[in-house]
Amino acid sequence: MTYLEKFDTYNWSTIKEGIYSATALDVERALNSNQPTLNDFKALISPAAAPYLEQMAQKSHALTLQRFGKTIQMYAPLYLSNECQNICTYCGFSLDVKIERKTLTDEEILAEVKVLKSYGYDHVLIVTGEANKTVGIDYFKNAIRLIKPYFSHIAIEVQPLDEKDYSELIEEGLNTVLVYQETYNRDNYKKHHPKGKKSNFNYRLETHDRMGKAGIHKMGVGVLIGLEDWRTDSFFAAAHLDYLEKKYWKANYSISFPRLRPCAGGVELKSVMTDKELVQLICAYRIFNQEVELSMSTRESEAFRNNVIKLGITSISADSKTDPGGYANPNVNLEQFEIHDKRTTNEFVKAIIEQGYEPVFKGWDGALQ
């Protein structure tokens, strides 16, 4: 059994109706539960939970302190290529977007590594477009071999791979894989992914099962907030997480909260999420799951990122570049999307410390496995 079979037992419209019909009593029950269920999660992300945001924030803060202490794990994205064979309506790397394409050479990769190490990073996230012929398994193996001597934790956010591929990358030193379903709305998924391997909804949905069977250390789950109703999409991501934790219990998990940002090509937001609603979602996830890593990128503003440090976020990036080679040789014309918080690593670290938290640059060492 894979998550696909479990997923097919759900009905999008029924789940959505359940979320929007939740009552204040449902929210209070969820807040008072010692072991919140998926039904409780529905209540916590519902409109009915809006008046309870302060209580949710206090509980999320307390639970995060209890499990993670006053620490924030720092990481940096490392974009290696913007070549992509998919057409996605929301992405600056989409095949139909007329931008210059670039894939980093070994020398260019090491130039990026040098800059990131000078900033202090020890956790790195490799990111590419989805182009199997140009940036496929052999390219990833080579990239990991190149950077492994410099980083204690290597993650990738690339195209979904087969189980065998994940096994081979784990042997090279891969720790973490992030794959977002983008939207769990099967009917509308195809509209946003009309061409390329990514248009195969089922293959993408079963990716985490392939990771789990390969024995990956950590898996990342999430949706692209704005493509569809964010509350309903978030329920399906939580249900996916719940399934994975029970089946692949040896692995660790993370949830990210990417809101659509301006990019080449662009897309009209179908579901606009306010800052308060994003806080609500972050707190809902923490209350639902005290163990999961909650991660935030530089898509969000300085003020927002400063404020959510105490509300449940445990992993965060800074000083990010979304163009291949962007640290050593920046070129905004190659960006996947425009970042919002443009502070340097040192500036953001200072903001973390001022709030009484400790930025952690090394929290995992493969030598300790």
N, C-alpha and C positions, 0 to 999 in steps of 0.2 A: 504494500500500500504506500502511495505517495500522498503529498498534500493535495494533489489534483483531485483525488477521489473524495477527500474530506471537503474540499472547496465546493465541489459540485453538489453537496448536500445543502448549501446555503442558497438563499435567494436575495439578490441585491435589494429589490424593492421591499421585501419583508424586513430585512435588517434595517434599512433606512427608516421605515415606518416605526420600528421599535425604538430607534434612537430619538426620533422627533416626538414620540408620544410619551417619553419618560417623564415622570413627575418629580416634584420636590421630595416626596417620600422615597422614591427610588434612589435619588441622589444621597439622601441622609443615610439610607440603608447601606449604600456603597461606601460612604465615608466611615461608617462604624464597623465595617466588616474587617475581620482579621485576615481573611483569605478571600480577597475580591475575585469574582468570577468574570467571565466575558460579559454577562448581563450587567454586572456592576460597572464594567468599563463603558458599556453603552450609555449608562446613566451619567457617568462622569464626563463624557464628551458631548452630551446632549445640551440643547439650549436651556433646559431646566437647571443645569449646573452653574450657569453664569452667576447667579447671586451668591453662590458658595465659593467663589474663586479664592477669597482670602483664606477660608478654611482648608481648601485644597492645597494652596500654596504652603501653608504652615505644616500640613501633614507631609507633603512632598519633601519639604526642607528637612523635617525631622527624620524621615525614612532614609533620605540620602546621606545625612550625617551618620546615621547608625551603621550603614553599610559601607560607605566610601570615605567617611571622614571629610576633612576640609581640604580635599585634594582635587585638582583638575589636571587630567591627562592631556598633554600637548601633542599635536601631530601636525604634519604638513603634507598637502597633496603634491605629488610629483607627476606632472603631465608629460608623457613621453610622445604622444602622437595625437593629432586631430583628424587623422584619416578615418573615414567611416563609410560603410556600405549600406547603412540603414537610412531611411527617410523617417524622421521624427519631427512632428509639427512644432516642437518646443525647444529644439536644441541647435546651438550655433555650429555644431559639427555635422549636422544633417547633410546627407549626400547631395541634396538639391540646393544647398546654400553655397553661393559662389564666394568662397574664401580660399586663400592660399593653404595648401596642405603641407604638413611637415611631420616627419618622424625622426626622432633624435638618434644620432649615431652614438657609438660607445663613448667617444670623446665628449660629446655634448651632454650625455647622461652624467658622466663624471664631473663635468663643470657644474651641473645643477647640484650634485651631491656636495661638492665643495662649498657652495653657498649655503645650503641647508645646514651643513655641519657647523658652519661659522655662526649660524643663528642659535645653535644648541640642540637642534632636533635629533631625536633618536628613534622616533616612530614616523614612518613614512608611508603614504598611500599612493601607489602607482595608479595613474589614470590614463586611459586611452579611449579613442573612439573604437567602434566595433568593426574591425576590418581583418578578418582571419588571415588573408593572404599576406598582408603587410605587417600586421601586429598580431600574430598568432602565437601558438604555444612555444615555438622555438625562440621567438623574440622575447617572450616573457621569461623563459628560462635564462637566456643570456642577460637580460636586465637584472634579474634577481641575483645572478652570480656576480655581476658587477657591483651592486650596491650592498650586498650582504655583509662585507667586511666593515661597513660604516654605520649600520643601523641594527638595533637589537630587535626591532619589530617591523615586519614588512607586510603590508596589506595591498590588495589590488581591488580596483573598481574598473572592470573591463567587461567584455562580452561574456555571457554564460558559456561554460565549458563542459566537456564530458567528464564523467567520474575519473577516468584514466588520466586526463589532463590535470585535474586537481591533485591526484595522487603524486604525479611527477613533480608538480610545482611545490608541494609540501616537502618532498625530498630535497628540493633546492633551497628551502628555507622560508617558504611562504607560511605566514601565521594566520592571516585574516582575509576573508573575501566578502566584499560588499556587493550585493545585487539587489536592486530595487525593482519591484514589479511595475513601478510608475503609476499604474492604476489597476485595481482589481476588478474594474467594470469590464467584463468580457466583451460586451456588445460595443462599447466605445473604444476599447483598446486598439482595435484595428484602425479606427479613424485617425488615431495619433501615430500609428506605426504601419503605414500602408505598404512599405516596401523594405525588403531586407530580412535577414534571419530573425531579427527582433520582432517581426510581425507574428511569429509563432508564439502565441499566448501560452499554450500548454508547456512547451519546452522551457520557457522562462520560469513558469510557475514551479516546475519540478527541479529547478537548479539547486535549491538548498538541500533537497534530498540527495542529490549527487554529491554535494559538498560533505554532507553528513556521513554518507557511506565511505567517502574517501578519508574521513577522519580529520577534517580541518579544525584548527584550534578555536577560531571565532567566526561567526557569521553575522552579517549585517542585513537588516530588513528595513523596508520603508516604502513610502509612496512619494511621488512628486506632487506636492500640495498645490492645488489649483487646477489640475486637469479635470477632476470630477469632484463631486461633493466630498469635502475633506473629512467630514465626520464618518461617513459610510466607508470610505477608503481606509481610514485609520482603524476602524473596527476590523476590517479584513486583514490588515497588517498585524494587529494584535492577535487575531485568531491564528494566523500563520506562525507567529512567535510562540504562542501557546502550544501548538502542535509540535514545533521543532524542539522545544525544550523538553517535552515529554519523550519524544522518540530518540533524539540525539542528545542525551542528557550530559554527556561528557564535554560538549562544546560550550563555549561562552557566546553571548549574543549582544548585539547593539541595535539601537533604533536611531535613525537620523530624521531630521525635519526639514528637508529642502523645499523652500517655497520658490516658485517660479521667479526667475530674475530676467531682466532685459538681455537679449542675445540677438545675434544675426539671425534673421528669419522670423523670430518672434512668434507668439501665440496669444490669443485672447484668453484671459483667465475665465474658466467656467465657474470656479468656486473661490471667491475672495475670502481670505482668512485675515482677520485683524490681529494685532499684536496680543490683545487680551485672549483671543481664541487660541493662539499658539501657546501662550502660557497655560491655558486650560488643558490643552492636549499634552504638554510636557508633564504637568502635574498628574493628569489621569494615568499616563503610562507608569509614572513612578509609584503611584498608589496601587496600581494593578500588579506591578512587578518590581520588587525591591532589588533584584539582582542585575537587571539588564543595564548595560551601559547606554546612556542617553547622550547623543553626540550632536554638536552644532558646528556649522561651517561659517565662513565669512560672508555668506549670502545675506546675513542679517546686519542691522545697524550697530554702531558702537554702543549706543544707549541700551538697546535691547539686549545685546550680548552681556553687557555689564550687569544688567538686572537679573538675568536668568541664571547666573553663576550659582546663586544660592537656592534656586528653585528645583534643582534636580539634574541639571546638566553635569556630566562627569568627564566628558571628552570634548575637546574643542581645538579648532585650527586657528592659525593667525598668519598674517603676512603672506597670504596665499596668492598664487598665480595660476590662472586657468588656461594659459597658452603654453604649448610645448617649448621648453627652453626659457621660460619666463623669468627664472631667477637670475640666470647669467646673462641672457640676451632677450629682454622683454620685447614683445611685439603684440600690442593690443588687437591687431587685425586677426590674430590666430586664436583669440579667446573663445572658450566654450560659452561663458556667460560673464557678465560684469559683477564683480564682487562689490559688497557694500561697505564692510568694515575694512578700511585700508590702513589701519595702524600697523606699525612695525611690531615684530615679536617682542622687543624690549618694552615698547609702549603698552602692549596688551598684558604682558607679564606684570608690569607695575600696577595695572588696574586690578589684576587678580589678587596681588599681595595686599593692596590697599583695602580689600574687602575681607582680609583675614584668612585667605585661602593660599594653598601652596601649589604652584605650578609644577607638575611632574613631567620631566622629559624622558625618563626611562622607567617604565613600570613592568617590563617583561624582558626576559633574557632567554633566548633559545638554548643557551648552554645549561640552563637549569631544568630543562625538560626531563 
